[in-house]
Structures are given as structure tokens and as C-alpha cells.
Amino acid sequence: MASLRKLIFPLIILFALFACTGKPEAEDRPEQTESYQETPATEIEEEQPQEAPKGKPTTLQSYEYNWSKGDDMPDVVIIIDDFGNSAGQLLDDFGDLPSEFVFAVLPDLAHTKTAANVATRKGHEVIIHIPMEAENSKISPGKKYISKNMDEAELKAALDDFFQQLPMAIAANNHMGSATTANLETMNKVLGHLKKEGLFFIDSATTSHSAVYTAAKQQDIFIAKRDIFLDVPDVSDKSLTKKIQDLGKFKGRKEPIIIITHCHDRAKLEGLQKFVTQIKAMGINVVSLRDAFSKSIS
């Protein structure tokens, strides 16, 4: 019996030592697992949209602008250029904007009539976005366009075709056109023909050498001029904040502020919605062309 105890005792000691030497390896495994799980959890959080907490002002809301709700600010007209290139959900979503927003539709495109019909059905004013020649540009303004030295008969034929494609139009503005709008003789022809059709013109102001004002005086036709391009250079919060700040220079002006943007993608739509939400909250009214210039175009 004594010899058996002597044999068992060393075995117990050896078993205990074996158990102790294996323990650190078992403890390491949970630490490795926890460390591995932290990485994907962090990545998932970074990919989530970063929404401002409820009640916290957005970038556009929190900026200290140089004008406020109490200032004498003019109304705003918003023209959305370049409709006609696409249809589908994006066009429908632009159509769902308030009816005061103006659709400037390009002629001769696959979806010219679709865009005009969507605009009309949803209560928007339509204007013809007339393709015109640009200075030092290799890009064609359109299938047909008004060049700076265009023959009068050819010019009138092109405009008549545009009128036929967009018979609901109440006015026109220029697509590109830095060369054409700088040519007084050509703009006299354009404005003279628009006047005969009962349309007026909005100068998109793509050149500092525009002859539109002088031609309008000579033709005795009402014209207006673009004040701000909303989506140039982009529609980031930083850019939109600057555009809202820039409205302050129009304090006290009686004529409406004319703003042009474009319909190219959803980012431009969302940027426009953010901009309008903010300026309306600050007391500015967005109005249609007819309401803005009712006395001048009646």
C-alpha cells in the first residue's frame, strides 16, 4: 500500500504541472477573437450615413449669414436647365418640385417632348433652352443651334422648329452661347423673332460681353438676366452656403433674383432642395416667371 502511494503522488504532481503549462495558450485565444471582431464593427459604423442628431442644426442652418429673415430681400426665380437628355425616375422627381420651378428644355433630344409634358402635367412653366454657339469651344451646342453669324432665314427656320417642338414655352434662354449672345446683329434677329411669337428672353449670362440688353432695347422686348449659377462649381454644403451668403448683396433690390441650376443628376436635385429649404426658412419666396414679371410680360 505504501509503495502504491509513492507511485501515485509523483503522477499527481506531473498532471498538475502539465495543466499549468497549457493554460496561457487557452487564455490567448479569446483575446485574438475580440481583437478581430473590433475591426469589422468599426468599418460598418464608418459606412453608415452620418446624419446630424435630431435637433442639431445642419451646416446650412448653422452658418451666420450676412442677411436674415428681417431684411428686405427680393423674390427668387429658379430655372433648371438641360431637360431633354433623360427620362425616368429622376425626371419625375424633378417634376415633383414645387410648380414655381421653371423647366428649361433643350430641343432635338430623345426626351425633349417627354420632359416638356412632365413639366406641363405637374404645373411647371416651360422655356426653350436655345442651343447657341460658344466661344472657343469644340463642343457642339446641339443638333441645330444658333451660330453667331447665322443667316436670318436659317435662324428663323431653326427657331420655328424649336417653337413647334415646345409650343407650351413662355420664354427662352441660351444654352452655352457665349459667342452668339455677344453678337448684336444676331441677337437682334433672335429677339425680334421671339417677340413675334410672344416670348421673352432670359440671358443666361455666359459671357461678360453679352449684347442681349442692347438688342432688347432696340427690339423693345422684355429680357431678364441670370444672377447666380447654383451648381457651379458644385452643390456641396460649402458651395451652397456661399450661394446663400451671396444673396445678401441683393438686399433691397426690387427685381427678383434669377438662379439657374441643372438637372444632370440626383446630387443636383438634392442640392437644390437643400438650398430652397434654407432660403425659404429665412423668409425668401420662390416665384414663377409669370409672377415675377407679370407687369413686364402682360
Buried (B, 14 or more C-beta within 10 A) or exposed (E): EEEEEEEEEEEEEEEEEEEEEEEEEEEEEEEEEEEEEEEEEEEEEEEEEEEEEEEEEEBBBEBEBEBEEEBEBBBBBBBBBBBBBBBEEBBEBBBEBEEBBBBBBBBBBEBBBBBBBBBBEBEBBBBBBBBBBBBEEEEEBBEBBBBBEBEEEEBBEBBEEBBEBBEBBBBBBBBBBBBBBBBEEBBBBBBBBBBEBEBBBBBBBBBEEBBBEEBBEBBEBBBBBBBBBBBEEEBEEEBBBEBBBBBEEBEEEEBBBBBBBBBBEEEBBEBBEBBBEBBEEBEBBBBBBBBBBEEEBE
